[in-house]
Amino acid sequence: QVQLVESGGGLVQPGGSLTLSCVASEMFFAIRTMAWYRQLPGEEREFVAIWNARDNIKNYSDTALGRFTISGDNLQSTVALQMNSLKPDDTAVYSCYVNGWLKEWSGRKDYWGKGTLVAVSS
């Protein structure tokens, strides 16, 4: 079973920056989209950013637009999230998501990482 492993989370002061990375334990045959979501305990998972590998289109939530940048590499099966001007409200567990074909015959499926904690506090 493929695993998506996030890294780069941690404690940062308001206004600071972090870069999150997500690496798949094995290469995907093909990827449709890669994305980042975030969640706080007891709350709904919240969309942050998405990258469409087919047309290289990126979309962001209103809260992420202008501060965060998603970058994906479907050949390496990796996705990163550059986060600038962080605010306390950005505190959450950030998880990566991949929609794609792990094998040529496996069908297109959703895959999720377990997440990495980002804490923004002074």
Salt bridges, closest charged atoms under 4 A:
GLU26 OE1 - LYS103 NZ 3.14
GLU46 OE1 - ARG38 NE 3.13
ASP90 OD1 - ARG38 NH1 2.95
ASP90 OD2 - ARG67 NH1 2.74
